[in-house]
Amino acid sequence: MTTDTTRGTAPDTAVPGPTVLDARGVTMRFGGLTAVRGVDLTVGAGEIVGLIGPNGAGKTTFFNCLTGLYVPTEGEVRYQGTVLPPKPFKVTAAGIARTFQNIRLFANMTVLENVLVGRHTRTKEGFWSAVLRGPRFHRAERFSRQRATELLEFVGLAAKAEHLARNLPYGEQRKLEIARALASEPGLLLLDEPTAGMNPQETRATEELVLAIRDMGIAVLVIEHDMRFIFNLCDRVAVLVQGEKLIEGDSATVQGDERVIAAYLGEPFENAPGKEDD
Ligand SMILES: Nc1ncnc2c1ncn2[C@@H]1O[C@H](COP(=O)(O)OP(=O)(O)OP(=O)(O)O)[C@@H](O)[C@H]1O
């Protein structure tokens, strides 16, 4: 585990606003396996919150419970005070966007087209408008293209708008995923291992990008194995171990917690989560 006590611009300065995401008692069972057990987590407006934990700790399962991909066995997830519908497209329409651990782009579409796809939850034009291609449709399409181009500029991919997604280097594909997620104009962005496979330079650039996203007024919840990235960036970090939240706090608190270090090293510790039988 790489730890770094240097801190980015986010911690100390950020004052969390009203709660955007409120997950309470989220439990997810797959048959006899409890992948996530009774996890509470909030994200405030203007916050960057990190979710870390060893492999198999339940991080992605928890994300899937937040985004409607899974319906939690128990618990409740509220976004801006409203319980989320259990359907991914409705969750996106409500204001939560995500990226995936394994990149999910449309490989044979252009970079710009991939971002345009991300706008579909914000396009109000109905079926007949699209078929008849009237002035309203053309206006909406122009606006979508303009917004998609702005987002490509924001992530640094404007020059590659007409390239096929599959021809982008890996780090740029991750950026494109972020641009596509932003195209749905979210209030909360969930990033699942955004720096996986990146070199240190690309990772630093992603750090800057996440800070800029926060500065746009979008709250961020991020899963990442790169501890330096997490502790530099996040206002608050929650640690999952064997499906349960072990600790939550600012970077310094979490980095200094012996149970966190033990969990990463696979050492047993007193009152470790997941000890009791299901
Ligand atoms: N669809 C599923 N069916 C059955 N078991 C699952 C399913 N999805 C995840 N699991 C199990 O749930 C546990 C948590 O997995 P999950 O992928 O959420 O962990 P993670 O913390 O994201 O791990 P990693 O850091 O390796 O991505 C694991 O034991 C995994 O095998």
The ligand as an ORCA input file, in Angstrom:
! r2SCAN-3c Opt
* xyz 0 1
  N     -23.176    -10.940     -8.775
  C     -22.561    -11.578     -7.776
  N     -22.917    -12.820     -7.403
  C     -22.293    -13.463     -6.387
  N     -21.277    -12.936     -5.671
  C     -20.864    -11.698     -6.008
  C     -21.475    -10.964     -7.069
  N     -20.847     -9.746     -7.164
  C     -19.898     -9.748     -6.217
  N     -19.901    -10.927     -5.526
  C     -19.029    -11.261     -4.395
  O     -19.196    -10.235     -3.436
  C     -17.953     -9.944     -2.807
  C     -17.631     -8.478     -2.984
  O     -17.262     -8.241     -4.338
  P     -17.011     -6.789     -4.942
  O     -16.688     -6.955     -6.390
  O     -18.126     -5.912     -4.584
  O     -15.717     -6.351     -4.124
  P     -14.732     -5.128     -4.403
  O     -14.417     -4.550     -3.075
  O     -15.305     -4.235     -5.428
  O     -13.459     -5.894     -4.965
  P     -12.303     -5.387     -5.990
  O     -11.543     -4.340     -5.269
  O     -11.502     -6.616     -6.216
  O     -13.005     -4.885     -7.225
  C     -16.922    -10.885     -3.412
  O     -16.799    -12.007     -2.570
  C     -17.554    -11.249     -4.749
  O     -17.116    -12.518     -5.154
*
